Amino acid sequence: MGKTALLIMDVQNAIVSRFADEEALRPIQDALAAARDRQLPVIFVRVAFRPGYPDVSARNRSFARVAEWGNMTESDEATQIWRGVQPLDHEPVVVKRRVSAFAGSGLELLLRSMEIEHLVLCGIATSGVVLSTVREAADKDYRLTVLKDACLDNDPEVHRVLVEKVFPRQADVLTVREWLQHVG
């Protein structure tokens, strides 16, 4: 089956603040607690940029706007992991520079070093980091599970199409409860 790790992606202050109902984040917290109880590795991924935004191209529509607005550098409060899922001292936090958890980060090196073969994905947004990471991780031959109730998106229909039609082509798509039945 291979060694499994839970990736909690983009659950950081600026992104969480888009969701007024913190109860929507409960499945992410449940997945984190379950992984810790089962002593599965947990890796946090957050998006942030260097001061002055040298890693943001003006040709990148999404991130060029972020650079104009500011407040998304590595040290800004907006890019810090949300208080409801704080990493423990031994749990790595990976900083990425684009949408995929792999883009501009040291995630792949970390996964190889930890001998991880199976990624369990959750985070915000389903149409952003989750989609991009599923695609790239599948191309890198990782076994994948997406926790559909632990992924959030501002567009419920886009979320539905992704978890029902797109992700099943490359990943097992389960609720947190269903995943817990598989991991014991």
N, C-alpha and C positions, 0 to 999 in steps of 0.2 A: 504494500500500500504506500510505502514511502513516508518520510517524515513530513508532518503537516505544520503549517504556521497560519495564524489568523492575521490578516492585514486589515487595519483600521485606517481608512484613507480619507483625508481632507475633513476630518471631524475636528475642525479648528474654529476659533472664535468668530471670525468674519463670516464663515460659511454657515455655521450653526445658527447665527443670529438671523438668518433668513427664515428660520422655522420658529414661529412664535410658540408653538406647542412642544415643549420639551418632552412630553410623553411620547411623541413620535420617535424620539431617540432611545427609548427604553430597549428595543431589540438589540441595538448596538451595545448597550451596557450589559444586557443579558449574555450576548455572545462573548464579550470580554470576560465576564465573570466565569462563564463556562470554560473558556480556554484556560484561564488561570487555575481553576479547580482541577482541570485535567492535566495541568503542567505542559500545555502546548505553548510553543513559542508565540509571542505576540509582537508584531512589528507595526509601529505607527508611521504613517506617511502624511506629510504636510507640504503644501505648496507655499514657497516663499522665494524672494529674490534678494540678490546682493544690493547693498546701498547704491543708489544711483541707477539701478536697473540696467546694468550692462548686459545682462543675459536676456533682455527683452528686445525683440526685433520690432521695428515700426510696421513690418509687414504682417505681424501676428495680430489679427483683429482683436482677439480676446485680451491678450496680455498687454498689448500696447495701451489699451484703455486703463488697465490696472496700473501701469506705470504712470499714466497721467494723474490718476486719482491719488496715488501714493498709499502709504500705510500697509504695504504688503512685503516689507523686507523681513529678513530672518529674525530680527529682534523686535519687530512690531507686535503688539498685543494681539492684533487681528490674525496673525499667523500661528499663534501658540495653540497647542492642543486644548480643546474644550475641557473645562473643569470636571465634567461628568465622566470622563474616560481618561484620567491622567495616567501616563505611563509610570510603571515602577522603575526603580533605578537600573535594573538589569534589562529592561525592555528597550530595544533600539528605536530611535526616531530618525526617519529618513526624510531629508528635505529634497523635494523635486522642483524642477524648473518649468515643467510643462504639465499637460493634462495626465498622461499616463504615469503611474507610480514608478516606472522605470526611467522616464525621460529626465536626464540631467541629474540623476541621483546615484547613489551607491547601492541601490536595492539588489541588483543582480549579483554583485560581489558578496553581499551579505547573505543572500539565499544560498549561493554556492558554498560559502564558508560554513553555513549551518546545515548543509546537506539537505535542504528543503526540496521536496518534489511535488508537494500538494499545497496549493494556496486556497485559503478560505477568505473570500472577499466581502467586505462591507464598507459602507461609507456614503459620502455625499459628493457628487450627485451620480445617480444611476446613469444619466446620459453623458456624464463627464468622465471622472476618474475611473468609475467602475467599468464603463464600456471600453475605454482606451486600455485599461489594464487587462481586462479579459482578452482583448484581441492580441495584445503584445505577449502576454503570458502564454496564451495558446500557441502562438508562433514559436515560443521558446520551449515548448513541450512540457510545460507544467500541467499537472492534473489540477482541475479547478472546481471549486464549489462557490456559488454566489448565494449569499443569504438574502433572499429577496425582501424580507420584512426588515432587514437591517441596512437597506439601501434606500435613500430618499432622493426625490427629485421634485422640482417645482412644478413639473407637468406630469400629473398622474397617468395620462394616456401614454406618454412616452415611456414612463416606467413600466407600465403594463406590457407594452409591445416588446420592450427589451427583455423583461424577465420571462415572458411567455413564448416569444417567438425567436428572438435573436440569441440570447445567452445559451439556451439549451443545445444549440449546435456545437458549443465548445465547452460547456460546463454543466455540472449538476446544479440545478437551481432548487434550493430548499428554503423552508422557513428555519428560523433559529431552532425551534422545537424539533423539527424533523432532523436537522443536523445533529442535535444532541442525542437522538436515538441511534445515530450511526457511530458517534464517537464514544458512546457509553456513559 
